Amino acid sequence: MPVLPADPVTREPEIVFETEDVGPMQARVFVTLKNGVLDPQGKAIEQALKGLGHDGVEKVRQGKMFEIELADMDADSARERLKMMCERLLANTVIENYRIEIGGQDAS
Amino acid sequence: MKAAVIVFPGSNCDRDVAVALHQASGTAPAMIWHGESALPDLDLVVLPGGFSYGDYLRVGAIAALSPIMAAVRAHAERGGAVFAVCNGFQMACEAGLLPGALMNNAAGKYVCRHVAMRVETADSPFTSGYASGQRVSIPVAHHDGNYFADDATLDRLEGEGLVAFRYDNDNPNGSRRDIAGILSANRRVLGMMPHPERAADPALGGMDGAALFTSMVETLS
């Protein structure tokens, strides 16, 4: 979709989407287990690292990371959408926390 | 009893539970594909065991968003009965029909064996054929049966008598307070990790699960 230049007289700036200039919006979502929730996979990985001789490993917790490309939208809308995605599907907030990064900036 | 078993991609206990229901009620349940969006008038909906969607993301998480689940939720909200076994229990938690979540087994292993359990309450459409405190042996087969909920939720479940089954000094997965199965607040939704449909015919090596099906037929018909 072509980007129409904002006319300072007739157009409100908030409806201007700088789509083709920016490209698709990149986001990363990190989902991790809450403190106190048992993580058998993290524990097994911790043991395996120690088995490799890494004595300095104190603790390993395994999590998930999602890379999401969003259609063009402003950062506030993207943040709201991503929060909804986390609450409904990407994380189970009974046992997991999530953190959202948009375009490299931390938006949690 | 008008019953339906919901079939998801990756369900593998849907026929077993249908056989157990058929034997108990004399009527075969309807088998309804998860992609349907409406349910007929039903006394009971069964969410069966299996590995829906290959357990992608989290066990039961994708199935909880299947098209049919809105109708299942509406059925439960009307006070309809839902029997959720194993992967079905995981879906029911993900869909918000029951509190808490099912996590990886504490030992990190898939467990497939008979476990000793106690029936904690006979006050439900699913357990009325047992005596409270009765000891039963029913098989489990899961990798993610480790029931987790916060202390306040567990206290509420116990306070309201909503723990249906507990492992009897034989916890196979590390579940909090040895919980094997829970009821919803209105006692019309049961989620449990063990498979009573695998202990409902003498040929299967046990009959301790059969009372669950006869209870449902008696109370829900």
Interface residues (C-beta under 8 A of the other chain):
Chain A: V37 L38 D39 P40 Q41 K43 A44 R88 L89 L90 N92 V94 I95
Chain B: L57 R58 A61 L65 C93 E94 P99 G100 A101 M103 N104 N105 A106 A107 G108 N146 F148 A149 D150 G174
